[in-house]
Amino acid sequence: MNETIHNAISSLRIDMSNTAKKRLIIGISGASGTIYGIRLLDLIRNMPDKSRPESHLVMSRSAEITLAYETKMKVADVHRLADVVYANKDIGASLASGSFKTMGMIIAPCSVKTLAEIATGVTDTLISRAADVILKERRRLVCMVRETPLHSGHLKNMLALTEMGGIVAPPVPAFYAKPKSLDEMIDHTIGRALDLFEIETNTVKRWKDEKANL
């Protein structure tokens, strides 16, 4: 190949990679704690454009029901926080293919039903199918599993998910941060989840980090 043409193609590839969109999938399942998914979307939406990933949202029907119990928000209000929204029954959506490039996926909160679907490979919803794709493509999957107490079946599914490369990150509050409100506790937890994607939210009060605690 002519050296000039080769250099031009190489330059084009670099330009294309630099302008590629960063996409993050957010799944909200039916467990208690829909506020985690809502706040996650809100934090991403308000990030500076240069560092902000494009948010791709999937909500389960159970999540929509839980939303009505736990908040005054409507489903449409949550949808407006996301850049792109998909129906959970649309298993033919772009998220169901590994060719659709993303940074990974956070399920916040993750119900034990959704956990079981992913852990066993029974992926008949878009949330579980998208999670399965993330695992097979060796991308990052973070499941904020919301359940207590846990029986052996739950624990076995958590172990299976971990062995497949996923991360089980229950929304456990960090009291060393001395939160002054429920909002601060939620923001810290979501910030720690986004840390796993190298996304800085400035909501995390880090252990023995004086500058972060100012």
C-alpha positions as CSV (number, residue, x, y, z in Angstrom):
1,M,0.0,0.0,0.0
2,N,1.2,3.5,-0.8
3,E,2.7,5.1,2.3
4,T,0.7,8.3,1.9
5,I,-2.5,6.4,1.6
6,H,-1.6,4.2,4.6
7,N,-0.9,7.3,6.8
8,A,-4.2,8.9,5.7
9,I,-6.1,5.8,6.7
10,S,-4.3,5.5,10.0
11,S,-5.1,9.2,10.7
12,L,-8.7,8.6,9.9
13,R,-8.9,5.7,12.3
14,I,-7.5,7.8,15.1
15,D,-9.9,10.6,14.4
16,M,-12.8,8.2,14.4
17,S,-11.8,6.7,17.7
18,N,-11.4,10.1,19.3
19,T,-14.9,11.1,18.4
20,A,-16.6,7.8,19.3
21,K,-19.4,8.2,21.8
22,K,-19.1,6.9,25.3
23,R,-22.3,5.1,26.1
24,L,-23.4,3.7,29.5
25,I,-26.5,1.4,29.9
26,I,-28.6,2.0,32.9
27,G,-31.1,-0.7,33.9
28,I,-33.7,-0.1,36.5
29,S,-35.4,-3.3,37.8
30,G,-38.3,-3.8,40.2
31,A,-36.5,-3.9,43.5
32,S,-37.0,-1.2,46.1
33,G,-34.7,1.7,45.5
34,T,-35.7,3.1,42.2
35,I,-34.2,6.4,43.4
36,Y,-30.7,4.9,42.8
37,G,-31.4,4.6,39.1
38,I,-33.1,8.0,39.0
39,R,-30.2,9.8,40.7
40,L,-27.7,7.9,38.5
41,L,-29.4,9.3,35.4
42,D,-29.6,12.8,37.0
43,L,-25.9,12.9,37.9
44,I,-24.9,11.8,34.4
45,R,-27.2,14.3,32.8
46,N,-25.6,17.2,34.8
47,M,-22.0,16.2,34.1
48,P,-19.8,18.5,31.9
49,D,-20.3,17.6,28.2
50,K,-16.7,16.6,27.7
51,S,-16.8,13.8,30.3
52,R,-20.5,12.9,30.2
53,P,-21.3,9.5,28.7
54,E,-24.5,9.0,26.7
55,S,-27.1,7.3,28.9
56,H,-29.2,4.4,27.6
57,L,-32.1,3.5,29.8
58,V,-34.1,0.3,30.2
59,M,-36.8,0.1,32.9
60,S,-38.8,-3.1,33.7
61,R,-42.5,-3.0,34.2
62,S,-42.0,-3.9,37.9
63,A,-39.7,-0.9,38.2
64,E,-42.5,1.4,36.9
65,I,-44.8,0.0,39.5
66,T,-42.2,0.4,42.3
67,L,-41.5,4.0,41.1
68,A,-45.2,4.9,41.7
69,Y,-44.9,3.5,45.3
70,E,-41.6,5.1,46.2
71,T,-41.7,8.5,44.5
72,K,-44.0,11.2,43.1
73,M,-42.3,10.9,39.7
74,K,-44.0,9.5,36.5
75,V,-42.3,7.1,34.2
76,A,-42.1,9.9,31.6
77,D,-40.1,12.0,34.1
78,V,-37.5,9.3,34.4
79,H,-37.4,8.8,30.6
80,R,-36.6,12.5,30.2
81,L,-33.4,12.1,32.2
82,A,-32.0,9.6,29.7
83,D,-30.5,10.3,26.3
84,V,-32.0,7.1,24.8
85,V,-34.8,4.9,26.2
86,Y,-35.8,1.3,25.3
87,A,-38.7,-0.9,26.1
88,N,-37.7,-3.9,28.2
89,K,-39.6,-6.2,26.0
90,D,-37.7,-5.0,22.9
91,I,-35.1,-7.8,22.8
92,G,-34.2,-6.8,19.3
93,A,-32.9,-3.4,20.4
94,S,-29.3,-2.3,19.7
95,L,-28.4,-3.1,23.3
96,A,-29.0,-6.8,22.6
97,S,-26.0,-6.9,20.2
98,G,-22.3,-7.0,21.1
99,S,-21.6,-4.9,18.0
100,F,-23.2,-1.9,19.8
101,K,-20.3,-0.4,21.7
102,T,-20.7,0.7,25.3
103,M,-18.6,1.3,28.4
104,G,-20.8,-1.2,30.2
105,M,-23.9,-1.4,32.2
106,I,-25.2,-0.5,35.7
107,I,-28.4,-2.1,37.0
108,A,-29.7,0.2,39.8
109,P,-31.4,-1.3,41.7
110,C,-31.0,-4.9,40.6
111,S,-33.7,-7.3,41.8
112,V,-32.9,-10.9,42.7
113,K,-35.1,-11.9,39.8
114,T,-33.0,-9.9,37.4
115,L,-29.9,-11.2,39.1
116,A,-31.1,-14.8,38.6
117,E,-31.9,-14.2,34.9
118,I,-28.4,-13.0,34.3
119,A,-26.6,-15.6,36.4
120,T,-28.5,-18.5,34.7
121,G,-28.4,-17.1,31.2
122,V,-32.3,-17.0,31.0
123,T,-32.4,-13.6,29.2
124,D,-35.9,-13.0,28.0
125,T,-36.0,-9.2,28.7
126,L,-33.8,-6.5,27.3
127,I,-32.3,-5.7,30.8
128,S,-31.0,-9.3,31.2
129,R,-30.1,-9.7,27.6
130,A,-28.1,-6.4,27.6
131,A,-26.3,-7.6,30.7
132,D,-25.5,-10.9,29.1
133,V,-24.1,-9.1,26.1
134,I,-21.9,-7.0,28.4
135,L,-20.5,-10.1,30.1
136,K,-19.8,-11.9,26.8
137,E,-18.1,-8.9,25.4
138,R,-16.0,-8.6,28.6
139,R,-17.3,-5.2,29.4
140,R,-18.1,-4.0,32.9
141,L,-21.4,-5.0,34.5
142,V,-22.3,-3.6,37.9
143,C,-25.4,-5.0,39.7
144,M,-26.6,-3.0,42.7
145,V,-28.4,-6.0,44.2
146,R,-31.1,-4.8,46.6
147,E,-32.4,-7.6,48.9
148,T,-32.0,-8.7,52.5
149,P,-31.8,-11.2,54.1
150,L,-30.2,-13.4,51.5
151,H,-30.8,-17.1,51.1
152,S,-28.3,-19.6,49.5
153,G,-29.9,-19.2,46.1
154,H,-29.3,-15.5,46.1
155,L,-25.7,-16.0,47.2
156,K,-25.1,-18.7,44.6
157,N,-26.4,-16.4,41.9
158,M,-24.1,-13.6,43.1
159,L,-21.2,-15.9,43.0
160,A,-22.1,-17.1,39.5
161,L,-22.3,-13.5,38.3
162,T,-19.0,-12.7,39.9
163,E,-17.3,-15.7,38.3
164,M,-18.6,-14.5,34.9
165,G,-16.9,-11.2,35.3
166,G,-19.8,-9.1,36.8
167,I,-19.5,-6.9,39.9
168,V,-22.1,-7.3,42.7
169,A,-22.3,-3.9,44.4
170,P,-25.2,-3.7,46.9
171,P,-26.2,-0.1,47.7
172,V,-24.6,-0.1,51.2
173,P,-24.2,3.4,52.8
174,A,-20.8,4.5,54.0
175,F,-21.2,6.2,57.4
176,Y,-17.6,7.3,57.6
177,A,-18.7,10.0,55.1
178,K,-21.0,11.4,57.9
179,P,-23.9,12.0,55.5
180,K,-26.2,14.8,56.6
181,S,-29.2,13.5,54.6
182,L,-30.6,10.6,52.6
183,D,-29.7,12.4,49.4
184,E,-26.0,12.5,50.4
185,M,-26.1,8.8,51.2
186,I,-27.6,8.0,47.8
187,D,-25.1,10.3,46.0
188,H,-22.2,8.7,47.7
189,T,-23.4,5.2,46.8
190,I,-24.0,6.1,43.2
191,G,-20.6,7.9,43.0
192,R,-18.9,4.7,44.2
193,A,-20.7,2.7,41.5
194,L,-19.6,5.1,38.8
195,D,-16.1,5.0,40.2
196,L,-16.0,1.5,38.7
197,F,-16.3,3.0,35.3
198,E,-13.7,5.8,36.0
199,I,-16.5,8.3,36.0
200,E,-16.0,11.1,38.5
201,T,-19.2,12.7,40.0
202,N,-17.6,14.7,42.9
203,T,-20.2,13.2,45.2
204,V,-17.9,10.7,47.0
205,K,-16.3,11.7,50.3
206,R,-13.2,9.5,50.1
207,W,-11.6,7.9,53.1
208,K,-8.9,10.1,54.5
209,D,-8.9,12.3,51.5
210,E,-8.9,15.8,53.1
211,K,-9.5,17.6,49.8
212,A,-12.5,15.5,48.9
213,N,-13.9,16.0,52.4
214,L,-13.8,19.8,52.3
